[in-house]
Amino acid sequence: MRRDLFQIIKHNSFFYLVFLPILVVSSIIFPPSSIAVLVIGNFYFLQKDRYEFVIITFILVIALGDNLWPQFEYYGILRIIDLILISFFSLIIVFRYDKGLDKRILIFLPFFLVSLFSSYVFSPAFTSSVARAISYFLLVFSIFTYFRYVFDERGQILYENVVIIISLIFMISLLGIVSPYHDLFFLNNRLRGLLGNPNSMALFSIFSYPIIDTFHYSNSEITEKQIGWIKIIIVGSVILTGSRNGLVSIFIYYLLKNYYTRGVTGKVYSLLAGVIIIIILFNLDVIMQYTPLREYFRAKSLDTASGRTIVWNVAIDQIKENPWLGRGDYFYQIFFQNFKSVHNLIGRYWNSVWNSYLAFLMDTGIIGLIAYFFFLAGLTKITNNIRVVIPFLAVALFSAIFESWMVSSLNAFTSLFLFYFIIVYNENTEKAI
């Protein structure tokens, strides 16, 4: 008997309606107790052979870890503990099941070693930098060990539950707009959602959309109609965030997907649409003068990308001082915190570098950035599913121009980004989607 999305939640009511609410409530009422809930819950689900729930919990915890609400402040600690837990489970898989290291972990090693060396030798904050370098390796290790193992063993079940937790995050975010806590979810006409920030919500959207769009189990217990509605909700959320990066990213994904999957007609359509979009972007300042959407697109901030280009110029000057190996993980944040304080700057855009590539150059230099691109190239090649990967990879690379998510491990975006390379992996190139 087929069950839809809500029936799956009902069937797994202990996890969705008991465990997750207890975890969230305990982290707000008495934060230290949430550690016990998290640890006991993880081991309980392992003992019950519900390995997928460990991953679903991790996705929720690491997503809430980006939230700046005071109520969710403790998730900054919880996500570290959860990463350690899932890394421990990954070690069990490597040694108990003699799985060995996934080759995708091995191609990450050059970047990890550069990052670790730079952090150890050059960082002004040794402990924080080394810890961040190690946490990035642990995330890659866990994704391509524990996540990969569970997907190999329980692919459809894991995939369905990933769809559910993503859907719940979006539905709660939108319902929050009409709740008494409206300002927590929607402020200054922009959706902040459960991630507590419009830009973070937009990033979560553009990484969630391809995962949902790639869902292709013909016998899935989630109906095609529900998948369609979830995609509409995600696109609607991007629009409500007011993120220009998010909107353009969705267009890029849609156009490239059509180019690779719709034959000659799709290629012509995508190329024409791409040309039109480029023309619009080059004339956006003029177009904005004659459109009622001027406020929505925050036209006044287009010239500096909401202050980003100002920050980028400062970052480039700093990169010139240590171009090859940078100053270690976390340096770009340390630098701009100090720079903002010394120069008494109040603009929000001084809080970060807002560009993953500049962040890599500040942290690990040219050598580190090359090593990371080597990792990405290896991921793409190993996947053997180029037509699916290129639209997704293009979105990730584009979004990284305006956000520094790629340089950090403890965010939901990097986790979803890496997880995508598991769900589209195909050993036989001829059978690629």
PEJO-V456784 format. One record per residue. N is the residue number from 1. PHI is phi in radians with two decimals (* if undefined). PSI is psi as a letter, one per 20 degrees, with the letter a starting at -180 (none if undefined). Layout:
N PHI PSI
N PHI PSI
This chain:
1 * p
2 -1.27 q
3 -2.12 q
4 -1.56 a
5 -0.97 g
6 -1.25 h
7 -1.25 h
8 -1.14 g
9 -1.07 g
10 -1.10 h
11 -1.14 h
12 -1.90 l
13 -1.05 h
14 -1.08 g
15 -1.25 g
16 -1.40 h
17 -1.84 i
18 -2.12 f
19 -1.09 g
20 -1.07 g
21 -1.06 h
22 -1.10 g
23 -1.06 g
24 -1.19 g
25 -1.12 g
26 -1.12 h
27 -1.22 h
28 -1.63 g
29 -1.31 g
30 -2.46 n
31 -0.81 g
32 -1.01 h
33 -1.17 h
34 -1.18 h
35 -1.13 g
36 -1.10 g
37 -1.05 g
38 -1.12 g
39 -1.17 g
40 -1.09 g
41 -1.07 g
42 -1.06 g
43 -1.20 h
44 -1.09 g
45 -1.18 h
46 -1.14 g
47 -1.12 h
48 -1.57 j
49 1.08 k
50 -1.81 m
51 -1.04 h
52 -1.14 h
53 -1.22 h
54 -1.11 g
55 -1.23 g
56 -1.10 g
57 -1.07 g
58 -1.07 g
59 -1.08 g
60 -1.15 g
61 -1.08 g
62 -1.28 h
63 -1.22 g
64 -1.20 h
65 -1.14 h
66 -1.49 i
67 -1.30 p
68 -1.67 j
69 -1.09 q
70 -1.01 h
71 -1.12 h
72 -1.92 j
73 -1.01 h
74 -1.23 i
75 -1.20 i
76 -1.09 h
77 -1.46 g
78 -1.02 h
79 -1.20 h
80 -1.18 g
81 -1.10 g
82 -1.15 h
83 -1.13 h
84 -1.12 g
85 -1.05 g
86 -1.24 h
87 -1.21 h
88 -1.12 g
89 -1.10 h
90 -1.17 h
91 -1.08 h
92 -1.03 g
93 -1.10 g
94 -1.07 g
95 -1.56 h
96 -1.27 g
97 -1.77 j
98 0.90 l
99 -1.45 h
100 1.28 r
101 -1.48 p
102 -1.07 q
103 -1.10 h
104 -1.23 h
105 -1.25 h
106 -1.13 h
107 -1.34 i
108 -1.48 i
109 -0.99 g
110 -0.97 g
111 -1.14 g
112 -1.06 g
113 -1.17 g
114 -1.10 g
115 -1.08 g
116 -1.15 g
117 -1.11 g
118 -1.08 g
119 -1.15 h
120 -1.25 h
121 -1.63 g
122 -1.93 i
123 -1.21 p
124 -1.36 i
125 -2.30 m
126 -0.89 g
127 -1.06 g
128 -1.12 g
129 -1.16 g
130 -1.11 g
131 -1.07 g
132 -1.19 h
133 -1.10 g
134 -1.19 h
135 -1.10 h
136 -1.14 g
137 -1.11 g
138 -1.08 h
139 -1.14 g
140 -1.07 g
141 -1.04 g
142 -1.23 g
143 -1.07 g
144 -1.63 j
145 -2.14 f
146 -1.21 g
147 -1.02 g
148 -1.09 g
149 -1.08 g
150 -1.14 h
151 -1.17 h
152 -1.13 h
153 -1.52 h
154 -2.42 l
155 -0.86 g
156 -1.16 g
157 -1.11 g
158 -1.09 g
159 -1.05 g
160 -1.08 g
161 -1.28 h
162 -1.13 g
163 -1.04 g
164 -1.14 g
165 -1.17 h
166 -1.11 g
167 -1.10 g
168 -1.11 g
169 -1.06 g
170 -1.25 g
171 -1.16 g
172 -1.16 h
173 -1.07 g
174 -1.29 h
175 -1.13 h
176 -1.10 h
177 -1.11 h
178 -1.77 j
179 -1.63 r
180 -1.10 i
181 -1.77 k
182 -0.86 g
183 -1.17 h
184 -1.24 h
185 -1.76 h
186 -2.57 o
187 -2.38 p
188 0.98 k
189 1.11 k
190 -2.30 p
191 -1.25 p
192 -1.78 h
193 1.00 a
194 -1.22 i
195 -1.49 i
196 1.29 j
197 -2.68 p
198 -1.01 g
199 -1.19 h
200 -1.16 g
201 -1.11 h
202 -1.16 g
203 -1.09 g
204 -1.06 h
205 -1.16 g
206 -1.29 i
207 -1.60 h
208 -1.30 h
209 -0.99 g
210 -1.08 h
211 -1.13 g
212 -1.16 g
213 -1.16 h
214 -1.46 i
215 -1.02 o
216 -2.42 k
217 -1.35 o
218 -1.17 h
219 -1.82 k
220 -1.11 q
221 -1.42 i
222 -1.71 p
223 -1.33 q
224 -1.08 h
225 -1.09 g
226 -1.17 h
227 -1.03 g
228 -1.07 g
229 -1.15 h
230 -1.10 g
231 -1.12 h
232 -1.12 g
233 -1.09 g
234 -1.14 g
235 -1.10 g
236 -1.07 h
237 -1.14 g
238 -1.03 g
239 -1.07 g
240 -1.20 h
241 -1.23 h
242 1.22 j
243 -1.44 o
244 -1.18 h
245 -1.04 g
246 -1.12 g
247 -1.12 g
248 -1.13 h
249 -1.09 g
250 -1.08 g
251 -1.10 g
252 -1.05 g
253 -1.08 g
254 -1.10 g
255 -1.17 g
256 -1.20 h
257 -1.10 g
258 -1.10 h
259 -1.08 h
260 -1.60 i
261 -2.15 i
262 -1.90 j
263 1.21 b
264 -1.08 g
265 -1.03 g
266 -1.10 h
267 -1.13 g
268 -1.09 g
269 -1.04 g
270 -1.16 g
271 -1.13 g
272 -1.11 g
273 -1.10 h
274 -1.09 g
275 -1.08 g
276 -1.07 g
277 -1.11 g
278 -1.08 g
279 -1.06 g
280 -1.09 g
281 -1.11 h
282 -1.25 i
283 -2.07 k
284 -1.11 h
285 -1.12 h
286 -1.26 g
287 -1.06 h
288 -1.08 h
289 -1.21 i
290 -2.09 k
291 -2.27 q
292 -1.25 i
293 -1.55 j
294 -0.97 g
295 -1.23 h
296 -1.06 g
297 -1.47 j
298 0.86 l
299 -0.98 h
300 -1.11 h
301 -1.75 j
302 -1.12 h
303 -1.04 h
304 -1.90 j
305 0.92 l
306 1.01 k
307 1.57 i
308 -1.08 g
309 -1.11 h
310 -1.12 g
311 -1.16 h
312 -1.05 h
313 -1.09 g
314 -1.15 g
315 -1.09 g
316 -1.09 g
317 -1.09 h
318 -1.21 h
319 -1.04 h
320 -1.08 h
321 -1.37 h
322 -2.45 m
323 -1.24 h
324 -1.57 g
325 -2.17 j
326 1.13 b
327 -2.17 j
328 1.69 q
329 -0.96 q
330 1.44 i
331 -1.11 g
332 -1.05 h
333 -1.27 g
334 -1.06 g
335 -1.05 g
336 -1.31 h
337 -1.10 g
338 -1.20 g
339 -1.07 g
340 -1.11 g
341 -1.23 g
342 -1.09 g
343 -1.64 j
344 0.95 l
345 -1.64 q
346 -1.98 i
347 -1.11 p
348 -1.02 h
349 -1.17 i
350 -1.40 j
351 -1.32 i
352 -2.73 r
353 -1.60 h
354 1.02 k
355 -2.82 o
356 -1.12 h
357 -1.23 g
358 -1.17 h
359 -1.11 g
360 -1.04 g
361 -1.15 h
362 -1.20 h
363 -1.49 g
364 -2.19 j
365 1.25 a
366 -1.08 g
367 -1.11 g
368 -1.14 g
369 -1.14 g
370 -1.09 g
371 -1.10 h
372 -1.23 h
373 -1.16 h
374 -1.09 g
375 -1.08 g
376 -1.10 g
377 -1.10 h
378 -1.15 g
379 -1.00 g
380 -1.13 g
381 -1.16 g
382 -1.14 h
383 -1.09 h
384 0.99 k
385 -2.55 l
386 -1.01 g
387 -1.08 h
388 -1.52 h
389 -1.25 g
390 -1.01 g
391 -1.02 g
392 -1.18 g
393 -1.12 h
394 -1.08 g
395 -1.11 g
396 -1.08 g
397 -1.16 h
398 -1.19 g
399 -1.07 h
400 -1.23 i
401 -1.19 h
402 -1.97 i
403 -2.45 q
404 -1.72 k
405 -1.09 h
406 -1.17 h
407 -1.46 i
408 -1.99 q
409 -1.63 h
410 -1.56 l
411 -2.48 q
412 -1.21 h
413 -1.24 g
414 -1.10 h
415 -1.13 g
416 -1.15 h
417 -1.03 g
418 -1.23 h
419 -1.07 h
420 -1.03 h
421 -1.24 i
422 -1.50 g
423 -1.26 i
424 -1.83 j
425 -1.10 p
426 -2.46 o
427 -1.17 h
428 -1.90 o
429 -1.00 h
430 -1.16 h
431 -1.70 j
432 -1.04 q
433 -1.14 none
